Amino acid sequence: MANLRDEIHPFRARRAQTREAFAGVDGEQITANVEEQGDVRWLLWRIVTLMSQRRVELAKTLAALGWQQTEAQQILAHAMESRGELRSILLGVPDEYVDMEPAPGEWSVRQALEHAHGVDERYMRATEYAVERMHSANEMPIQRPTDGQPRGEDERLPGNLASVLTRLHTRRDEVIDHLAGIVDEDLTAPVVYRREQVDVRYRLYLFASHEREHTGQVARTLRAVGFQQSEAQMILGQAEIGRGVIEGMLIGVPEDLLASRPPGGLPSVHDILVKAVAHEDGLANSILGAVAGA
């Protein structure tokens, strides 16, 4: 029986191929005509539209199967959407911009991503500790002892932008794997955040809000160092946000439901993801032909 990671892998791989193939489409190529299908710009927007269609299909299928996410899974879905937003603004960024400082003493793109990578783990460990403490028969301090210690620098993420993002995505997958099983009763477990007592529910929301804070910072940094996305990159960025929403919707889906077809002729989750890959394959082939002839 395939698991969710196996089902998502071709979907992610197809999108990686799309980014690599079309992030460099220029202002002349984007208007190249595609026989009976408009131009390259229109086909790129079709990829975005198809993400919206798959999103609605998934919602209908999951509802018909009688499954819905827990509250924790719904909250974590926002973290997958925010990850798509981060990918969207980094699409097409040349590696030489990654270490440029917008001003003396201000973070480069790499430093901001290293910080996001480290915070994901710290938030995850703090959340796990709060749940463990709630169920422990032993007296445990409300804050992990290590949380009160001075923090060292965030872990370095060497290499090009693609390798940095791979590390970032691996960490986010780890967060989802560790926290998606949190049940509703554990959402009220107390936890300390910035010397204030909050609960696990609030702490889960912080994954997306913290990432969006630094997505804004990265966007400002890129403007300051002189990077401007092309139209094709901005369109593909919207498709990345759509991908993030879809992956968020799939958090927690039981393995035995992935291939289940609900009544009424609706497709299974597996069928929807396979169709998403096939449609993007077709659009990519059409775009490649038009770009080659431009």
Buried (B, 14 or more C-beta within 10 A) or exposed (E): EEEBEEBBEBBBEBBEEBBEBBBEBEEEBBBBEBEEBBBBBBBBBBBBEBBBBBBEBBEBBBEBBEBEBBEBBBBBBBBBBBBBBBBBBBBBBEEEBBEBBBEEEEBBBBBBBBBBBBBBBBBBBBBBBBBEBBEEEEEBEEBBEEBEEEEEEBEEBEBEBEEBBEBBBEBBBEBBEBBBEBEEEBBEBBBBBEEEEBBBBBBBBBBBEBBBBBBEBBBEBBEEBEBEBBBBBBBBBBBBBBBBBBBBBBBBBEEEBBEBBBEEEBBBBBBBBBBBBEBBEEBBEBBEBBBEEB
